[in-house]
Amino acid sequence: MADPYSPVESPIFMNVLVERFRGRYWGLDTVEKSEMSASLFSLLKRPGTDVISARAYLSPREDSDLVLWYSTRTPEASVGFKMKIRSILAEQTEPVYSMLSIYEDSPYLKGEGNLENTLKQDPKKYFVCYPMSKSVEWYLLDFAERKRIMANHIGMALSHPENKGIRSYTTYSFGISDQEFVVLYETDNLVAWSHVTQKLREAEARKWIVKEEPIFVGILCTSLP
């Protein structure tokens, strides 16, 4: 069988940065906070030609406050954009977690449309992301068998009555980060998302999952608290 992993001519690099405000941030006056917020969201709105999309979310987790999700055309652009974010946040935040991955078509599912265009849609209210890895045994299965298993998994998700409107992005980080995949979702209904996820726990593909945390949830924002 031909290699199911075809080369990507125009790769998209995904980045998720999770930040926590330092204690000093809460002591800033209203003007200082407003200036920092305006600078950050001005950057996110006009990130530059090599940045495809850039969004910010507030985190409900106790260990984090801010989730930044952006996509670029090159690793160099990823680093450059991160440095711009750092220059704005300065000493007011500290990193909690980060995920780097590559967004490309799945070998198990025929791609439809342009991947870059999927990132240019209007954002939904909530963002969910988490790293994921599979066991060695998964990769030792014949590709046709893996494709059958994944078709069942995808079919369960798409046929779920509460799946309407949920956007999913499976991205890959083999050899470039601490996990194999970064799975990202956008939704306007966290309850519906949780119900779909619960149903997918019944999928056969779950047998080979070895890591699926930490899970970060974000609420779309247009200013800092």
C-alpha positions in Angstrom: 0.0 0.0 0.0 1.2 3.5 -0.8 2.3 5.7 2.0 -0.9 7.3 3.4 1.0 10.3 4.7 1.5 12.5 1.8 3.9 15.5 1.9 2.4 18.9 2.7 3.3 21.7 0.3 2.1 24.5 2.5 2.2 23.4 6.1 0.3 25.3 8.9 1.9 25.4 12.3 -0.5 25.6 15.3 0.5 27.1 18.6 -1.4 27.1 21.9 0.1 29.2 24.7 -1.4 28.9 28.2 -0.6 31.7 30.6 -1.2 32.7 34.2 -1.3 36.3 35.5 1.3 37.1 38.1 0.3 38.7 41.3 1.6 42.0 40.2 -0.8 42.2 37.3 -3.8 42.5 39.7 -2.1 45.5 41.2 -1.9 47.5 38.0 -4.1 50.5 37.7 -7.0 50.6 35.2 -5.0 52.6 32.6 -2.0 50.2 32.6 -4.3 47.2 32.2 -6.2 48.9 29.4 -3.0 49.8 27.5 -1.7 46.3 27.8 -5.1 44.8 26.7 -5.3 47.2 23.7 -1.8 46.3 22.6 -2.4 42.6 22.8 -5.8 42.6 21.0 -4.4 45.0 18.3 -1.7 42.5 17.6 -4.2 39.6 17.5 -6.4 41.6 15.1 -3.5 42.5 12.8 -0.9 39.8 13.4 1.0 40.1 10.1 1.2 38.3 6.8 2.7 35.0 8.0 0.1 34.6 10.8 -3.1 33.0 9.6 -5.2 33.4 12.7 -4.8 34.5 16.3 -7.3 34.4 19.2 -7.4 34.8 22.9 -9.5 33.1 25.5 -10.0 33.4 29.3 -9.5 30.1 31.1 -11.8 28.8 33.9 -9.1 26.5 35.2 -7.5 27.5 38.6 -3.9 27.0 37.2 -4.3 29.3 34.2 -5.9 32.6 33.2 -5.3 33.1 29.4 -5.2 30.8 26.4 -3.7 32.1 23.2 -4.3 30.1 20.0 -2.6 31.1 16.8 -1.5 29.6 13.5 1.4 30.5 11.2 2.9 29.5 7.9 6.4 28.9 9.2 8.1 27.9 12.5 10.0 31.2 12.3 6.7 33.1 12.2 5.6 31.1 15.2 8.6 32.2 17.2 8.4 35.8 16.1 4.7 36.1 17.0 5.3 34.5 20.4 8.0 37.1 21.0 5.6 39.9 20.2 3.1 38.5 22.6 5.8 38.2 25.3 6.9 41.8 24.7 3.3 43.0 25.4 2.6 40.7 28.4 6.2 41.4 29.7 6.5 40.5 33.4 2.7 40.3 34.0 2.2 36.6 33.1 4.1 33.3 33.4 3.8 30.3 31.1 1.8 27.3 32.2 1.7 25.1 29.2 2.4 25.2 25.4 1.6 23.0 22.5 3.2 23.1 19.0 1.7 21.0 16.1 1.2 20.9 12.4 -2.2 21.1 10.8 -2.7 18.9 7.8 -5.2 16.5 6.2 -5.8 13.3 8.1 -4.6 10.1 6.5 -7.9 8.4 7.5 -10.2 11.0 6.1 -10.4 12.6 2.7 -9.8 16.3 3.0 -12.4 18.7 1.7 -11.6 22.3 1.1 -8.7 24.5 2.0 -7.3 24.0 5.6 -6.2 27.6 5.9 -9.7 28.8 5.1 -11.1 26.7 8.0 -9.0 28.9 10.4 -10.4 32.2 8.9 -14.0 31.6 10.0 -15.5 33.7 12.7 -14.5 32.2 16.0 -17.0 30.3 18.2 -17.5 31.1 21.9 -15.5 28.3 23.4 -12.2 26.6 22.7 -11.1 23.2 23.9 -7.6 21.8 23.4 -5.5 19.0 24.7 -2.5 16.9 23.8 -2.9 13.2 22.9 -0.7 10.2 22.3 -1.4 6.6 21.3 0.3 3.3 22.3 3.0 1.6 20.2 0.5 -1.2 19.5 -1.7 1.2 17.5 1.1 2.0 15.0 1.8 -1.7 14.5 -1.7 -2.4 13.3 -2.1 -2.6 9.5 -3.1 0.8 8.0 -6.4 -0.6 6.6 -7.4 -1.8 10.1 -6.5 1.6 11.6 -8.6 3.3 8.9 -11.6 1.1 9.7 -11.3 1.9 13.4 -11.0 5.6 12.8 -13.9 5.6 10.4 -16.0 4.2 13.2 -14.8 6.9 15.6 -15.4 9.7 13.1 -18.8 8.3 12.2 -19.9 8.2 15.8 -18.9 11.9 16.2 -20.6 13.1 13.1 -23.8 11.3 13.7 -24.2 12.5 17.3 -27.3 14.7 17.5 -25.5 17.3 19.5 -22.4 17.5 17.2 -23.9 20.2 15.0 -21.7 23.3 14.9 -18.7 21.8 16.6 -15.5 22.4 14.7 -12.6 20.0 15.1 -8.9 20.3 14.2 -6.7 17.2 14.5 -3.1 18.4 14.4 0.2 16.5 14.5 3.3 16.9 16.6 5.4 13.8 16.0 9.0 14.6 16.8 8.5 18.3 17.4 6.7 18.3 20.8 6.0 16.2 23.8 2.8 14.6 22.4 1.8 13.0 19.1 -1.3 15.0 18.5 -2.9 18.3 19.6 -6.7 18.0 19.3 -8.6 21.3 19.1 -12.3 22.2 19.1 -14.5 25.2 18.8 -18.1 25.2 20.0 -20.8 27.5 21.1 -22.1 24.9 23.6 -19.8 23.2 26.1 -22.6 20.9 27.4 -23.2 19.6 23.9 -19.4 19.2 23.4 -19.2 17.2 26.7 -22.0 14.9 25.6 -20.3 14.1 22.3 -17.1 13.4 24.1 -18.8 11.1 26.5 -20.3 9.1 23.7 -16.9 8.8 22.0 -15.6 7.0 25.1 -17.5 4.0 23.7 -15.5 4.1 20.4 -13.1 1.2 19.7 -10.3 3.6 19.1 -10.2 4.5 22.8 -8.3 1.2 23.5 -5.1 2.7 22.2 -5.1 6.2 23.8 -2.4 6.5 26.4 -2.4 10.2 27.2 -5.1 12.9 26.9 -4.3 15.6 29.4 -4.1 18.4 30.4 -7.3 19.7 28.9 -7.7 23.4 28.6 -10.9 25.2 28.0 -11.2 28.9 26.9 -13.9 31.5 26.7 -13.4 33.8 23.7 -12.5 37.3 24.9 -11.8 40.7 23.3 -10.0 42.3 26.3 -8.1 41.3 29.4 -9.7 41.2 32.8 
